[in-house]
């Protein structure tokens, strides 16, 4: 049986990095920078509009995808599938995925393109779906999966909470269909959903339910909205059992995993989860010190950083665990 193998990775973040102090100055907000650095691990991030850069989701996606394609060394016209995981799309319609296909291939091709919106789990869920399709379809040679975040485009002026955490960025992978005897390849994944928690945090205006109106704009009922406080202990309680289920499904043990990449929202939480799993932080890449929190972009961005640094090598077993608003959770395990 065939499987999908990651043969290229790429990353893009707009402009020069912004320190916590610079963000506060440019956005005219105040937040506890020491807490951001010590607890969450966030020291720098990239925000296009604070640098005066006129780039948005499709630009980030295109540049990360092109970097991954170059890294893979393949012909872009042989790509048969483009999938973008994001909850900050370029438009409601058409999809960001179709824009990326158009920019990269520049013509009508025998390729599919679409988005997956599963909040911050979008990339991991897209990866699982694409890997399954590649295994089943012998005509699908290459696919590109992008995770991208442009939440700063949805900030309301003066939102100190948003500016302290969220940032712009994208990561991408190129997948190749390979035979089962190849050492590297996708093993499996699964998802968890708790849709009763839809009204915690999100972008609730601009769709069919709450169209943009002057009244909503005047009342600041648009953009990113935090309606209910998120449970502080959620991921500490959520992630370890998910890892256990993931490795069990793969017929493995937690000790068989060489490297973990978790949603990059809180470094202290990742440290606690790694401890619970009996692993070490050498096995868990964190990039929030460079990029802040980049939603669906953070997992592939962390993968690219880990591979580039030599912390993930060919043959290593890697686990992704991502969770976000909704509640939506996606996880993957593969041999790099």
C-alpha positions in Angstrom: 0.0 0.0 0.0 1.2 3.5 -0.8 1.6 6.4 1.6 2.4 10.1 1.7 5.9 11.3 2.6 6.9 14.8 3.4 9.7 15.7 1.0 9.8 19.5 1.5 9.1 22.1 4.1 8.8 25.9 3.9 8.0 28.9 6.1 7.1 32.5 5.6 6.6 35.4 8.1 6.2 39.0 6.9 8.8 41.7 7.7 11.3 42.0 10.5 10.3 40.5 13.9 8.6 42.7 16.4 9.5 42.6 20.1 6.8 42.9 22.8 7.9 46.4 23.5 7.8 47.4 19.8 4.3 45.9 19.4 3.0 47.9 22.4 4.5 51.1 20.9 3.3 50.6 17.3 -0.2 49.3 18.2 -0.6 51.8 21.1 -1.5 49.0 23.6 -0.3 47.8 27.0 0.2 44.2 28.2 2.5 42.3 30.6 5.5 41.6 28.4 7.3 39.8 31.2 4.4 37.3 31.6 4.3 36.8 27.8 8.0 35.9 27.8 8.2 33.9 31.0 5.0 31.9 30.9 3.9 31.8 27.2 7.4 32.1 25.8 6.4 34.8 23.4 9.2 37.4 22.8 8.9 38.3 19.1 6.4 38.0 16.3 5.6 39.2 12.8 2.6 41.4 12.1 2.4 42.7 8.5 0.3 45.8 9.1 2.5 47.0 11.9 5.4 47.0 9.5 3.3 48.7 6.8 3.5 45.6 4.6 0.5 45.1 2.4 0.4 41.3 2.5 -2.4 39.0 3.6 -3.3 35.3 3.9 -2.8 34.4 0.2 0.6 36.1 0.1 1.8 34.2 3.2 0.5 31.0 1.8 2.0 31.4 -1.6 5.4 32.2 -0.2 5.5 29.4 2.3 4.3 27.0 -0.4 6.9 28.2 -2.9 9.6 27.7 -0.3 8.5 24.2 0.4 8.3 23.4 -3.4 11.9 24.7 -3.8 13.0 22.7 -0.8 11.4 19.6 -2.3 13.0 20.2 -5.7 9.9 19.3 -7.7 8.1 20.6 -10.8 5.3 22.8 -9.6 3.1 21.7 -12.5 3.1 18.1 -11.2 1.3 19.1 -8.0 -2.2 17.7 -8.1 -3.6 19.0 -4.8 -3.4 22.3 -2.9 -5.0 22.4 0.5 -4.8 25.4 2.9 -5.7 25.1 6.6 -6.8 28.4 8.0 -9.6 30.2 9.8 -8.3 33.6 8.5 -8.9 33.1 4.8 -8.2 35.7 2.1 -11.9 35.7 1.2 -15.1 33.9 2.4 -15.2 32.7 -1.2 -13.3 31.7 -3.4 -10.9 29.6 -1.3 -7.4 30.6 -0.4 -6.3 27.2 -1.8 -7.5 28.0 -5.3 -5.7 31.4 -5.1 -2.5 29.6 -4.2 -2.9 27.1 -7.1 -3.5 30.0 -9.5 -0.5 31.9 -8.3 1.9 28.9 -8.3 0.8 27.1 -11.5 -0.6 30.1 -13.3 -3.0 28.1 -15.5 -5.7 25.5 -15.5 -4.3 22.2 -14.3 -5.6 18.8 -13.3 -5.4 19.7 -9.7 -7.8 20.1 -6.8 -7.6 23.1 -4.4 -9.6 23.9 -1.3 -9.5 25.2 2.3 -10.0 23.4 5.6 -11.3 25.7 8.4 -10.9 23.9 11.7 -9.5 26.9 13.6 -5.9 26.2 14.8 -6.2 22.5 14.0 -6.7 23.2 10.3 -3.2 22.1 9.2 -3.1 18.8 11.1 -6.6 17.9 9.9 -5.7 18.8 6.3 -2.5 16.7 6.5 -4.5 13.7 7.7 -7.1 14.1 4.9 -4.5 14.6 2.2 -2.4 11.7 3.3 -5.4 9.4 3.1 -6.3 10.7 -0.4 -2.7 10.2 -1.6 -2.6 6.6 -0.3 -5.8 5.8 -2.2 -5.2 7.6 -5.4 -2.3 6.4 -7.6 -2.6 9.4 -9.9 -1.8 11.9 -7.2 1.9 12.2 -7.2 2.5 15.5 -5.2 0.4 17.6 -2.9 1.0 20.9 -1.0 -0.5 21.5 2.4 -0.3 24.9 3.9 -1.1 26.1 7.4 -1.5 29.9 7.6 -2.6 32.6 10.0 -3.5 36.2 9.5 -5.4 36.9 12.6 -3.9 40.4 13.0 -6.0 41.4 10.0 -9.0 40.9 12.2 -7.9 42.8 15.3 -10.0 45.7 16.5 -8.0 48.8 17.4 -6.6 48.8 20.9 -7.1 45.1 21.5 -4.2 44.4 23.9 -5.0 40.8 24.3 -4.9 40.1 20.6 -1.7 42.1 20.0 0.1 40.3 22.8 -0.4 36.8 21.4 -1.5 36.4 17.8 0.8 37.0 14.8 1.1 36.4 11.0 2.8 33.5 9.4 2.6 30.4 7.3 4.2 27.0 7.0 3.9 24.4 4.2 4.8 20.9 3.3 5.1 19.1 0.0 3.9 15.5 0.1 4.9 12.7 -2.4 3.1 9.4 -2.9 5.6 6.7 -2.2 5.4 2.9 -1.8 5.0 1.3 1.6 8.6 0.0 1.6 9.9 3.5 1.9 11.1 4.1 5.4 9.5 7.6 5.6 5.8 8.2 5.4 2.5 9.1 7.1 1.3 6.5 9.6 -2.1 7.8 10.8 -4.0 10.5 12.7 -7.4 11.3 14.1 -9.6 14.2 15.2 -11.6 15.2 18.2 -14.5 17.7 18.1 -16.5 19.5 20.9 -18.8 21.7 18.9 -20.7 22.9 22.0 -17.7 25.2 22.6 -18.2 27.2 19.4 -18.9 30.5 21.3 -15.6 30.9 23.2 -13.4 32.8 20.7 -13.7 33.4 17.0 -14.6 35.7 14.2 -18.4 35.9 14.4 -19.2 38.7 11.9 -19.0 38.6 8.2 -20.7 35.3 7.5 -24.3 34.4 6.8 -25.5 34.7 10.5 -24.0 38.1 11.2 -23.4 40.1 8.1 -21.2 43.2 8.4 -23.4 46.3 9.0 -22.6 49.9 10.1 -24.2 49.1 13.5 -21.9 46.2 14.0 -18.9 48.2 13.0 -19.8 51.1 15.3 -20.3 48.6 18.2 -17.0 46.8 17.4 -18.9 43.6 16.9 -16.5 42.4 14.2 -13.1 40.9 13.9 -11.6 38.6 16.6 -13.9 38.3 19.6 -13.3 36.6 22.9 -16.7 35.8 24.2 -15.8 33.4 27.1 -12.6 32.8 28.9 -10.8 29.7 27.7 -10.1 27.0 30.4 -6.5 27.5 31.5 -5.8 23.8 32.1 -7.5 22.5 28.9 -4.4 21.5 27.0 -2.6 20.0 29.9 -5.5 17.7 30.4 -6.3 17.3 26.7 -2.9 16.6 25.0 -1.4 13.6 27.0 -4.4 11.3 26.4 -4.4 12.3 22.8 -0.8 11.3 22.4 -1.6 8.0 24.1 -4.4 7.3 21.7 -2.4 8.3 18.7 0.5 6.0 19.4 -1.8 3.2 20.3 -3.6 3.6 17.0 -0.1 3.3 15.3 0.8 0.2 17.3 3.5 2.1 19.1 4.4 3.5 22.5 5.0 7.1 23.6 8.7 6.3 24.0 8.8 5.4 20.2 8.2 9.1 19.4 11.4 11.0 18.7 9.8 14.4 18.4 6.6 16.2 19.4 5.2 19.4 17.9 2.3 20.9 19.8 0.2 24.0 19.2 2.5 26.9 20.0 0.3 28.8 22.3 2.0 28.4 25.7 5.5 27.2 26.3 4.9 26.4 30.0 2.0 24.1 29.0 4.1 22.3 26.5 6.8 21.8 29.2 4.2 20.3 31.5 2.8 18.0 28.9 6.2 16.8 27.8 7.0 16.0 31.5 3.7 14.0 31.8 4.6 12.0 28.7 8.0 11.1 30.2 9.8 12.9 27.4 12.2 15.9 27.4 12.0 19.4 25.9 14.8 18.3 23.5 12.1 16.3 21.9 9.6 19.2 21.5 10.4 22.2 19.3 8.9 25.5 20.3 9.0 28.6 18.1 6.7 31.1 19.9 9.8 33.0 20.9 10.4 33.9 17.2 6.9 33.9 15.8 4.3 34.5 18.6 1.1 32.4 18.1 0.4 31.7 14.4 -2.7 29.4 14.7 -2.8 26.8 11.9 0.6 28.0 10.7 2.4 27.2 13.9 2.8 23.4 13.5 4.3 23.4 10.0 6.4 26.4 10.9 7.8 24.6 13.9 8.4 21.5 11.7 10.4 23.6 9.2 12.5 25.1 12.0 13.1 21.7 13.6 14.1 20.1 10.2 16.3 23.1 9.3 18.1 22.9 12.7 18.7 19.1 12.3 16.5 18.4 15.3 14.2 16.2 13.1 16.1 13.8 10.8 15.0 11.3 8.2 13.6 8.2 9.9 12.5 10.1 13.0 9.0 9.4 14.3 7.2 12.7 14.7 3.8 13.5 16.3 1.7 16.6 15.8 -1.0 17.7 18.2 -3.0 20.8 17.5 -6.1 22.2 19.1 -8.1 25.3 18.7 -11.5 27.0 19.0 -14.5 25.1 18.3 -13.2 22.8 20.0 -11.3 21.3 17.1 -8.3 18.9 17.6 -6.2 17.2 15.0 -3.2 15.0 15.5 -0.8 13.1 13.2 2.1 10.6 13.5 4.6 9.9 10.7 8.1 8.9 9.9 9.9 11.9 8.6 
